[in-house]
């Protein structure tokens, strides 16, 4: 069985979605993809699924908005896991292919290359 790298932290940004519940599918997908512990940074009113798939909950006391929730997530992960050089930070509406964690560990992290991508915050 694949054991996720201790060099990668995984965090999910979550916000209320009035007409759909996506966080539970995202957490299931990350789990099935082979990622380990996940930190969820939740805005007030965000979905709180019954099955967290080893996720740890960080609930914001007030609405931060997309940019500040993004900054807060990075700052918190750096404080909690200061020796972890890589961060996978996604929103609560993604799906991962099974085996993605192994690919990330074997291919993307093998080169010690740091990359950043945001599809909605930059």
N, CA and C atoms as an extended XYZ file, in Angstrom:
366
Properties=species:S:1:pos:R:3:atomname:S:1:resname:S:1:resid:I:1 pbc="F F F"
N         0.841       -1.187        0.000 N   UNK     1
C         0.000        0.000        0.000 CA  UNK     1
C         0.879        1.242        0.000 C   UNK     1
N         0.473        2.260       -0.743 N   UNK     2
C         1.202        3.514       -0.820 CA  UNK     2
C         1.034        4.312        0.463 C   UNK     2
N         2.144        4.841        0.984 N   UNK     3
C         2.112        5.711        2.160 CA  UNK     3
C         2.454        7.112        1.681 C   UNK     3
N         1.545        8.098        1.879 N   UNK     4
C         1.797        9.452        1.408 CA  UNK     4
C         3.080       10.043        1.994 C   UNK     4
N         3.718       10.879        1.214 N   UNK     5
C         4.952       11.525        1.624 CA  UNK     5
C         4.721       12.461        2.801 C   UNK     5
N         5.666       12.487        3.712 N   UNK     6
C         5.606       13.439        4.820 CA  UNK     6
C         6.079       14.812        4.354 C   UNK     6
N         6.488       14.903        3.086 N   UNK     7
C         6.968       16.173        2.548 CA  UNK     7
C         5.862       17.003        1.918 C   UNK     7
N         4.625       16.522        1.937 N   UNK     8
C         3.510       17.208        1.294 CA  UNK     8
C         2.370       17.404        2.281 C   UNK     8
N         1.989       18.647        2.485 N   UNK     9
C         0.797       18.958        3.270 CA  UNK     9
C        -0.358       19.161        2.305 C   UNK     9
N        -1.542       18.752        2.712 N   UNK    10
C        -2.728       18.899        1.871 CA  UNK    10
C        -3.744       19.759        2.611 C   UNK    10
N        -4.236       20.801        1.945 N   UNK    11
C        -5.224       21.696        2.537 CA  UNK    11
C        -6.330       21.976        1.526 C   UNK    11
N        -7.547       22.150        2.048 N   UNK    12
C        -8.714       22.436        1.219 CA  UNK    12
C        -9.366       23.710        1.742 C   UNK    12
N        -9.662       24.621        0.820 N   UNK    13
C       -10.406       25.830        1.155 CA  UNK    13
C       -11.883       25.546        0.921 C   UNK    13
N       -12.716       25.866        1.915 N   UNK    14
C       -14.137       25.585        1.788 CA  UNK    14
C       -14.952       26.833        2.084 C   UNK    14
N       -16.007       27.023        1.298 N   UNK    15
C       -16.929       28.148        1.484 CA  UNK    15
C       -18.348       27.615        1.291 C   UNK    15
N       -19.335       28.326        1.828 N   UNK    16
C       -20.717       27.859        1.658 CA  UNK    16
C       -21.112       27.809        0.188 C   UNK    16
N       -21.812       26.777       -0.181 N   UNK    17
C       -22.341       26.627       -1.539 CA  UNK    17
C       -23.831       26.348       -1.379 C   UNK    17
N       -24.650       27.362       -1.610 N   UNK    18
C       -26.086       27.231       -1.308 CA  UNK    18
C       -26.802       26.091       -2.038 C   UNK    18
N       -26.424       25.803       -3.262 N   UNK    19
C       -27.180       24.827       -4.041 CA  UNK    19
C       -26.494       23.488       -4.212 C   UNK    19
N       -25.309       23.312       -3.637 N   UNK    20
C       -24.623       22.029       -3.775 CA  UNK    20
C       -23.663       21.799       -2.617 C   UNK    20
N       -23.464       20.547       -2.312 N   UNK    21
C       -22.535       20.143       -1.271 CA  UNK    21
C       -21.373       19.426       -1.951 C   UNK    21
N       -20.199       20.028       -1.962 N   UNK    22
C       -19.072       19.463       -2.709 CA  UNK    22
C       -17.921       18.992       -1.824 C   UNK    22
N       -17.850       19.472       -0.602 N   UNK    23
C       -16.701       19.163        0.248 CA  UNK    23
C       -16.578       17.669        0.529 C   UNK    23
N       -17.688       17.001        0.807 N   UNK    24
C       -17.608       15.570        1.108 CA  UNK    24
C       -17.044       14.789       -0.085 C   UNK    24
N       -17.427       15.157       -1.308 N   UNK    25
C       -16.873       14.483       -2.490 CA  UNK    25
C       -15.387       14.782       -2.649 C   UNK    25
N       -14.978       16.001       -2.361 N   UNK    26
C       -13.567       16.368       -2.458 CA  UNK    26
C       -12.740       15.588       -1.447 C   UNK    26
N       -13.197       15.498       -0.212 N   UNK    27
C       -12.453       14.756        0.810 CA  UNK    27
C       -12.376       13.272        0.463 C   UNK    27
N       -13.474       12.695       -0.027 N   UNK    28
C       -13.476       11.298       -0.460 CA  UNK    28
C       -12.478       11.110       -1.596 C   UNK    28
N       -12.487       12.024       -2.553 N   UNK    29
C       -11.603       11.930       -3.709 CA  UNK    29
C       -10.126       12.020       -3.299 C   UNK    29
N        -9.794       12.949       -2.423 N   UNK    30
C        -8.414       13.067       -1.933 CA  UNK    30
C        -7.991       11.792       -1.206 C   UNK    30
N        -8.888       11.247       -0.403 N   UNK    31
C        -8.609       10.010        0.333 CA  UNK    31
C        -8.368        8.850       -0.637 C   UNK    31
N        -9.262        8.695       -1.601 N   UNK    32
C        -9.130        7.603       -2.570 CA  UNK    32
C        -7.929        7.786       -3.483 C   UNK    32
N        -7.474        9.032       -3.654 N   UNK    33
C        -6.284        9.309       -4.467 CA  UNK    33
C        -5.007        8.955       -3.720 C   UNK    33
N        -5.117        8.690       -2.410 N   UNK    34
C        -3.962        8.271       -1.632 CA  UNK    34
C        -3.358        9.339       -0.751 C   UNK    34
N        -3.976       10.510       -0.696 N   UNK    35
C        -3.450       11.556        0.177 CA  UNK    35
C        -3.839       11.260        1.618 C   UNK    35
N        -2.978       11.633        2.543 N   UNK    36
C        -3.225       11.380        3.958 CA  UNK    36
C        -4.009       12.509        4.593 C   UNK    36
N        -3.560       12.917        5.746 N   UNK    37
C        -4.231       13.959        6.521 CA  UNK    37
C        -4.464       15.207        5.676 C   UNK    37
N        -5.659       15.751        5.794 N   UNK    38
C        -6.032       16.961        5.077 CA  UNK    38
C        -6.502       17.998        6.086 C   UNK    38
N        -6.098       19.236        5.881 N   UNK    39
C        -6.590       20.349        6.688 CA  UNK    39
C        -7.661       21.078        5.887 C   UNK    39
N        -8.838       21.262        6.467 N   UNK    40
C        -9.925       21.976        5.800 CA  UNK    40
C       -10.053       23.348        6.452 C   UNK    40
N        -9.931       24.388        5.643 N   UNK    41
C       -10.090       25.764        6.112 CA  UNK    41
C       -11.465       26.232        5.684 C   UNK    41
N       -12.404       26.233        6.641 N   UNK    42
C       -13.818       26.433        6.342 CA  UNK    42
C       -14.306       27.814        6.741 C   UNK    42
N       -14.957       28.461        5.785 N   UNK    43
C       -15.635       29.713        6.068 CA  UNK    43
C       -16.914       29.404        6.844 C   UNK    43
N       -17.436       30.365        7.617 N   UNK    44
C       -18.700       30.131        8.325 CA  UNK    44
C       -19.802       29.721        7.341 C   UNK    44
N       -20.557       28.700        7.733 N   UNK    45
C       -21.646       28.211        6.896 CA  UNK    45
C       -21.237       27.142        5.905 C   UNK    45
N       -19.967       26.764        5.911 N   UNK    46
C       -19.497       25.711        5.008 CA  UNK    46
C       -20.069       24.370        5.411 C   UNK    46
N       -20.179       23.495        4.425 N   UNK    47
C       -20.613       22.119        4.658 CA  UNK    47
C       -19.675       21.457        5.675 C   UNK    47
N       -20.245       20.667        6.573 N   UNK    48
C       -19.454       19.893        7.525 CA  UNK    48
C       -19.872       18.435        7.380 C   UNK    48
N       -19.193       17.698        6.475 N   UNK    49
C       -19.598       16.318        6.205 CA  UNK    49
C       -19.423       15.395        7.401 C   UNK    49
N       -20.245       14.360        7.449 N   UNK    50
C       -20.154       13.385        8.536 CA  UNK    50
C       -18.844       12.609        8.468 C   UNK    50
N       -18.420       12.227        7.260 N   UNK    51
C       -17.170       11.491        7.102 CA  UNK    51
C       -16.094       12.462        6.641 C   UNK    51
N       -15.129       12.715        7.492 N   UNK    52
C       -14.073       13.679        7.168 CA  UNK    52
C       -12.840       13.031        6.562 C   UNK    52
N       -12.802       11.707        6.446 N   UNK    53
C       -11.669       11.017        5.825 CA  UNK    53
C       -10.331       11.515        6.376 C   UNK    53
N       -10.175       11.519        7.669 N   UNK    54
C        -8.934       11.933        8.330 CA  UNK    54
C        -8.618       13.420        8.140 C   UNK    54
N        -9.629       14.220        7.848 N   UNK    55
C        -9.420       15.663        7.715 CA  UNK    55
C        -9.495       16.326        9.082 C   UNK    55
N        -8.732       17.369        9.231 N   UNK    56
C        -8.760       18.192       10.447 CA  UNK    56
C        -9.383       19.525       10.078 C   UNK    56
N       -10.249       19.992       10.931 N   UNK    57
C       -11.100       21.135       10.636 CA  UNK    57
C       -10.520       22.410       11.242 C   UNK    57
N       -10.368       23.445       10.426 N   UNK    58
C        -9.989       24.780       10.893 CA  UNK    58
C       -11.117       25.704       10.461 C   UNK    58
N       -11.994       26.048       11.391 N   UNK    59
C       -13.164       26.873       11.065 CA  UNK    59
C       -12.842       28.338       11.353 C   UNK    59
N       -13.014       29.164       10.325 N   UNK    60
C       -12.807       30.602       10.498 CA  UNK    60
C       -13.935       31.172       11.347 C   UNK    60
N       -13.603       32.072       12.280 N   UNK    61
C       -14.611       32.698       13.134 CA  UNK    61
C       -15.491       33.669       12.360 C   UNK    61
N       -14.905       34.288       11.326 N   UNK    62
C       -15.655       35.237       10.495 CA  UNK    62
C       -15.302       34.956        9.038 C   UNK    62
N       -16.106       35.480        8.129 N   UNK    63
C       -15.853       35.290        6.702 CA  UNK    63
C       -14.582       36.045        6.320 C   UNK    63
N       -13.626       35.313        5.759 N   UNK    64
C       -12.368       35.924        5.329 CA  UNK    64
C       -12.382       36.270        3.848 C   UNK    64
N       -13.163       35.556        3.086 N   UNK    65
C       -13.164       35.733        1.639 CA  UNK    65
C       -12.083       34.863        1.010 C   UNK    65
N       -12.142       34.677       -0.316 N   UNK    66
C       -11.223       33.745       -0.981 CA  UNK    66
C        -9.747       34.064       -0.769 C   UNK    66
N        -9.356       35.295       -0.944 N   UNK    67
C        -7.925       35.635       -0.850 CA  UNK    67
C        -7.398       35.459        0.572 C   UNK    67
N        -8.117       35.971        1.558 N   UNK    68
C        -7.639       35.882        2.940 CA  UNK    68
C        -7.696       34.453        3.467 C   UNK    68
N        -8.675       33.669        3.029 N   UNK    69
C        -8.728       32.266        3.435 CA  UNK    69
C        -7.521       31.526        2.855 C   UNK    69
N        -7.151       31.864        1.615 N   UNK    70
C        -5.967       31.307        0.961 CA  UNK    70
C        -4.710       31.650        1.763 C   UNK    70
N        -4.546       32.925        2.113 N   UNK    71
C        -3.374       33.374        2.874 CA  UNK    71
C        -3.369       32.732        4.259 C   UNK    71
N        -4.524       32.680        4.911 N   UNK    72
C        -4.625       32.071        6.233 CA  UNK    72
C        -4.245       30.594        6.195 C   UNK    72
N        -4.675       29.889        5.149 N   UNK    73
C        -4.349       28.463        5.017 CA  UNK    73
C        -2.845       28.272        4.896 C   UNK    73
N        -2.199       29.045        4.039 N   UNK    74
C        -0.748       28.914        3.862 CA  UNK    74
C        -0.027       29.231        5.165 C   UNK    74
N        -0.408       30.320        5.807 N   UNK    75
C         0.235       30.722        7.061 CA  UNK    75
C         0.069       29.636        8.127 C   UNK    75
N        -1.121       29.091        8.248 N   UNK    76
C        -1.396       28.075        9.261 CA  UNK    76
C        -0.617       26.788        8.991 C   UNK    76
N        -0.595       26.346        7.736 N   UNK    77
C         0.144       25.122        7.407 CA  UNK    77
C         1.626       25.301        7.713 C   UNK    77
N         2.177       26.461        7.384 N   UNK    78
C         3.597       26.724        7.674 CA  UNK    78
C         3.850       26.691        9.185 C   UNK    78
N         2.927       27.213        9.974 N   UNK    79
C         3.075       27.193       11.433 CA  UNK    79
C         2.930       25.782       12.000 C   UNK    79
N         1.958       25.023       11.499 N   UNK    80
C         1.688       23.678       12.021 CA  UNK    80
C         2.746       22.675       11.575 C   UNK    80
N         3.179       22.779       10.325 N   UNK    81
C         4.133       21.831        9.752 CA  UNK    81
C         5.317       22.591        9.139 C   UNK    81
N         6.136       23.230        9.960 N   UNK    82
C         7.202       24.101        9.444 CA  UNK    82
C         8.256       23.379        8.608 C   UNK    82
N         8.451       22.102        8.800 N   UNK    83
C         9.466       21.382        8.048 CA  UNK    83
C         8.963       20.773        6.751 C   UNK    83
N         7.697       20.950        6.446 N   UNK    84
C         7.114       20.355        5.248 CA  UNK    84
C         7.301       21.302        4.063 C   UNK    84
N         8.093       20.889        3.061 N   UNK    85
C         8.441       21.808        1.977 CA  UNK    85
C         7.389       21.989        0.885 C   UNK    85
N         6.365       21.126        0.823 N   UNK    86
C         5.403       21.209       -0.270 CA  UNK    86
C         3.978       21.274        0.271 C   UNK    86
N         3.132       22.015       -0.454 N   UNK    87
C         1.731       22.179       -0.071 CA  UNK    87
C         0.853       21.982       -1.295 C   UNK    87
N        -0.120       21.097       -1.170 N   UNK    88
C        -1.186       20.963       -2.153 CA  UNK    88
C        -2.376       21.698       -1.566 C   UNK    88
N        -2.751       22.806       -2.170 N   UNK    89
C        -3.849       23.639       -1.675 CA  UNK    89
C        -4.913       23.696       -2.764 C   UNK    89
N        -6.100       23.215       -2.438 N   UNK    90
C        -7.164       23.178       -3.440 CA  UNK    90
C        -8.463       23.695       -2.835 C   UNK    90
N        -9.440       23.880       -3.697 N   UNK    91
C       -10.760       24.287       -3.243 CA  UNK    91
C       -11.626       23.052       -3.021 C   UNK    91
N       -12.822       23.278       -2.514 N   UNK    92
C       -13.678       22.168       -2.086 CA  UNK    92
C       -14.532       21.571       -3.200 C   UNK    92
N       -14.133       21.775       -4.442 N   UNK    93
C       -14.929       21.228       -5.542 CA  UNK    93
C       -14.063       20.489       -6.567 C   UNK    93
N       -12.999       19.846       -6.090 N   UNK    94
C       -12.108       19.127       -7.002 CA  UNK    94
C       -12.336       17.625       -6.895 C   UNK    94
N       -11.876       16.919       -7.906 N   UNK    95
C       -11.848       15.454       -7.894 CA  UNK    95
C       -10.466       15.027       -8.334 C   UNK    95
N        -9.912       14.029       -7.677 N   UNK    96
C        -8.597       13.484       -8.017 CA  UNK    96
C        -8.755       12.071       -8.552 C   UNK    96
N        -7.902       11.730       -9.464 N   UNK    97
C        -7.864       10.362       -9.983 CA  UNK    97
C        -7.206        9.471       -8.934 C   UNK    97
N        -7.712        8.245       -8.734 N   UNK    98
C        -7.020        7.332       -7.817 CA  UNK    98
C        -5.558        7.174       -8.244 C   UNK    98
N        -4.674        7.221       -7.293 N   UNK    99
C        -3.245        7.112       -7.600 CA  UNK    99
C        -2.550        8.453       -7.758 C   UNK    99
N        -3.288        9.536       -7.655 N   UNK   100
C        -2.683       10.862       -7.828 CA  UNK   100
C        -1.594       11.123       -6.798 C   UNK   100
N        -1.788       10.705       -5.568 N   UNK   101
C        -0.781       10.949       -4.525 CA  UNK   101
C         0.537       10.261       -4.870 C   UNK   101
N         0.467        9.045       -5.368 N   UNK   102
C         1.694        8.339       -5.758 CA  UNK   102
C         2.397        9.086       -6.890 C   UNK   102
N         1.629        9.551       -7.878 N   UNK   103
C         2.216       10.307       -8.988 CA  UNK   103
C         2.889       11.586       -8.480 C   UNK   103
N         2.198       12.312       -7.629 N   UNK   104
C         2.766       13.545       -7.065 CA  UNK   104
C         4.066       13.235       -6.342 C   UNK   104
N         4.057       12.193       -5.531 N   UNK   105
C         5.246       11.844       -4.756 CA  UNK   105
C         6.390       11.345       -5.639 C   UNK   105
N         6.088       10.464       -6.576 N   UNK   106
C         7.126        9.844       -7.413 CA  UNK   106
C         7.652       10.754       -8.514 C   UNK   106
N         6.798       11.603       -9.053 N   UNK   107
C         7.193       12.400      -10.217 CA  UNK   107
C         7.380       13.878       -9.868 C   UNK   107
N         6.343       14.506       -9.342 N   UNK   108
C         6.413       15.947       -9.119 CA  UNK   108
C         7.362       16.337       -7.991 C   UNK   108
N         7.358       15.571       -6.908 N   UNK   109
C         8.224       15.919       -5.781 CA  UNK   109
C         9.633       15.363       -5.930 C   UNK   109
N         9.843       14.473       -6.877 N   UNK   110
C        11.157       13.848       -7.062 CA  UNK   110
C        12.216       14.852       -7.498 C   UNK   110
N        11.812       15.884       -8.212 N   UNK   111
C        12.762       16.870       -8.732 CA  UNK   111
C        13.028       18.015       -7.769 C   UNK   111
N        12.381       18.000       -6.609 N   UNK   112
C        12.520       19.088       -5.638 CA  UNK   112
C        12.129       20.429       -6.264 C   UNK   112
N        11.236       20.380       -7.225 N   UNK   113
C        10.784       21.577       -7.917 CA  UNK   113
C         9.538       22.115       -7.205 C   UNK   113
N         9.505       23.394       -6.945 N   UNK   114
C         8.352       24.002       -6.298 CA  UNK   114
C         7.538       24.713       -7.369 C   UNK   114
N         6.251       24.428       -7.403 N   UNK   115
C         5.360       25.060       -8.365 CA  UNK   115
C         4.167       25.634       -7.631 C   UNK   115
N         3.554       26.620       -8.236 N   UNK   116
C         2.346       27.220       -7.665 CA  UNK   116
C         1.326       27.382       -8.777 C   UNK   116
N         0.069       27.089       -8.465 N   UNK   117
C        -0.988       27.260       -9.433 CA  UNK   117
C        -2.264       27.587       -8.688 C   UNK   117
N        -2.997       28.548       -9.183 N   UNK   118
C        -4.297       28.856       -8.643 CA  UNK   118
C        -5.216       29.168       -9.802 C   UNK   118
N        -6.351       28.518       -9.848 N   UNK   119
C        -7.277       28.761      -10.951 CA  UNK   119
C        -8.313       29.812      -10.640 C   UNK   119
N        -8.289       30.388       -9.462 N   UNK   120
C        -9.327       31.365       -9.161 CA  UNK   120
C        -8.910       32.480       -8.225 C   UNK   120
N        -7.710       32.453       -7.741 N   UNK   121
C        -7.324       33.445       -6.744 CA  UNK   121
C        -6.290       34.453       -7.242 C   UNK   121
N        -5.687       34.205       -8.374 N   UNK   122
C        -4.655       35.123       -8.877 CA  UNK   122
C        -5.204       36.010       -9.976 C   UNK   122
